[in-house]
Amino acid sequence: MSAAGKGSSVDPKEIERFEAMAADWWNPRGTMRALHRLNPVRLRYVRDQIAGHFGRSSVALDGLKGLRLADIGCGAGLLSEPLAKLGGEVVGIDMAATNVEMAKAHAARSGLAIDYRVLPAEDLEAAGERFDVVLAMEIVEHVTDPAAFLKTCADMVKPGGLLFVATLNRTMKAYALAIVAAEKVLGWVPRGTHDWNKFVTPAEIEEAVTPQGLAELDRCGVVYNPLLDEWRLSRDTDVNFMMVFSRGA
């Protein structure tokens, strides 16, 4: 297992927590149920934003062909796999070695060639790796230094490329819904999965990313409809939200 290098934003306690969930990552009714339900929404958003930016078809089965993507904090590959199925050349990194092994095994069974590595983002960037699309999805709230982590992610974006960030807003509404309701009342995710103090506001993300030469293209909220048991895009960014930034060509 690769050790976190100097300056790494990896939180060992977070890694230990997600290691414990490794065997359940691909169980749509298990501890990752909420992420499984969220995945189609975030995938469509990513696909459509990429299509619009790079002039691709949003419905083509190989719409990401020729693009190199980095899935930072990939877990067991819930997002990496569908991106690869759309033709993208995907590098997935995570510091939870057990999760990466689960990702490799699942990709092999699915016949997908995905470059999974046990590696912190800082080491990937330091190696000179650059990507058309960098994704930091549901990871920013689990690192020790969000601003430094986001800078690292931004630095890996090629000229003309995109950076996606999805996380939880540091609002009282997010505390009530993401921690009190989701963890303590409904049990959607294990208790202790989130720390409200580590949630990040859209303004903080913008402050970390734009000095690296990227400009915000879009932001949207993601809200849950309990009657339909589904997530959908929204203008409400008070709890879950996504942002996309581009680097000039």
N, C-alpha and C positions, 0 to 999 in steps of 0.2 A: 504493500500500500504506500502510495506517495505521501510523504509528510508535507504538512503545510510549510511553505517557505517563509523567509523573513518578510514581514509586512503583509502576510496573508490575513484576510478578513474572516477566515474559517473559525467557527465557534465549535470546539470539541464537544460540548454538551449537546448542541443541535445535531451534530453528526451521530452521536450515540443514540439520540432519540429516534432519528430516522432509520438507523441501522436496525433498530428493534422492530420496525414496521416492514422490513424488506420482504418477508414471505407473503405479505398481504397486499403488495402494491397492485397486482393485476386482478385482484378480487373486487369486482364492481359493487359487491354488497358488504365489503369489509371496512377497515379503518380508512381506506382511501375512497369511500363511496362518493363523498362530496367532490373530490377532485375528478372522479370519473364523470360525474354529472356536469361539471364545469368544462371539462375538456373539449367537447364539441363546439362550445361557444367561443372559447379562446382560439381554437384552431381555425374556425371560420374567419375570425377577426384577423388573425395573422395572415392567412391565405389571401384574404381580400385586400389587405393593405399592401402586401407584397405584389399582388397582381396589378394594383393601381399604380404603384411606384415604378415597377420595372416593365410596365406595359405588357403584362401577361394575361392570359385568360384565367378567370377565377374558377372556372368549372373544368378546365382541362385536367385530365388524369396525371399529366406530367408537367403541371404548371410551374414547378420549382426546378425543372431540369436546368443544369448549368449553374445553379446557385450553390454557394457553400454557406452552410448555416452552423452556428454554434449554439447548443442548448446548454446553458450554464445552470448547474444544479439540476441535472436531468432526471434524478431519481432512477426508477426502473424503466424509464423510456416512454411514458404515456404520451408525451408530445413528440419526442424524437421519432418514434415509429411512423405516425401518420405523415410527418414532414418528409421522411424518407420515401414513403409510398407515393408521395406526389413528385418524386424525382429529385429531391434535394440531396446534396452531399452533406451528410450530417455528422458533426462531431459532438458527442454528448459527454460532458464531464461532471463528476460528482465526487465528493470526498468520502462518501459512505461506500466502502468497498463492496459490502454485501449487496447493496442496491445495484451497483454497476455489474456485478456478476449476474444478478437477476435480469438486468437489461440485456446483457450479452446473450444469455440463454434464450430469452423470449424472442429476441431479434433473429437468432439462429433458427428457431422453430418457425418463424414467420418468413424465412427466406430473405431477410433484409441485411444489407451490408452497412452497418452503422459503426463509426469509429468511437467506441466508448473508452473513456480513460478515467482512472482515479487520479484526479489532478485539481489543484485550486486554480481559480481563474487567473490569479497573478502569474502563475508559472506558464500558463498557456499564452498569455500576452507577452511575457518576457522572452518566450521562444520565437517571437516574431510572427505568430499565427494571426492571420487576418481573414475576415469573413464578409460576405455580402449581407448577411443577416446575423445579428447576435440577439439571443433571447435570454432575458433574465426574468423568468416567470415564477412567481410565488417563491422567490429565493431571497429577495432583498431584506425581508423582515426576519431572516434567520442568520444574518452575518453580523460580525462585531462592529464593522465600520461601513455603514451603507454608502457614504459619500465616496470613500476610497474604492469600494467595490464597484460602484457605478462608473467611476472614472476609468477603472481597469476595463470594464465592459465596453465603454465608449471608445477606448483606444484601439480595440480590436476590430472596429467597423471600418471596412474599406471605403475609399472615396466613392460616393454615390450609394453607399449601403445604408442599412436600417438597424436601429436598436429598438427592441421591444422590452418594456418593463411592465410587469403585472404584480401588484402587491395590495396591501391593506392600508387604508388611510387611518391616521392617528386622530380619530374623532371619538366622542362619547358614543355615537351611534354604532361605530365599529366595535367598540368595547361591548356594548349591549348585545349586538347580533353575532359577532364573530367569536366572542369568548363566553359571555354569559349564556346565550342561547345555544350556539353551535357546540360548545364544549361541555358546559355544565348542565344544561337542561335537556337538549336533544341528543347529545352524545354522538354527533356527526363525526367528530374527530376526537382523538384521545385528549384528556385534560393535560394542559401544559404545552400543547402544540404551539400556541401563540403567546407572545408577551406583548401586551398593548404598548408598553414603553418603546418597543422596537419597531412599531408600525411607522411608516414613512409617508409624509404628505406629498402631493403632486409638486408643490413649490420646492420642496427639498430635493426631489429628483431632478427637476429642471435646473436648480442651482448647481447640482453636481455634474450634470451632463453637458449643458450648453457651453461652458467654458472650454470644453474639449473639441469644439468646432461642429457640434451637432445642433440642429434646430428642431423644435417640436413640430410634428406634422398633425398629430391627432391625439385625443384622449377621450376615453369613454368609461362609464361605470358598468359594472356587471351586477345585476340584482337577481334575487331568488324569488320565484313565484311558488308559494307553498301549495296553492290549489292545483297547479299543473305539475308540480314537482320538477321544475326546470329553471335553468338560468337563462337570462336574456341580456342583451346590451341595453344600456340606459344612459341618460344624461346625469344620473345620480352617481357621483363619485365619492359619496360619503363613507362607503365601506370598501368593497372591492372595486378596483379600477385598473385600467391599462393605458399605457402611453406609448407612442411610437415617435422616434426621432430619426432624422436623416443627416448624413454627412454630405456636404457638397461634393460634386464630382471633381 
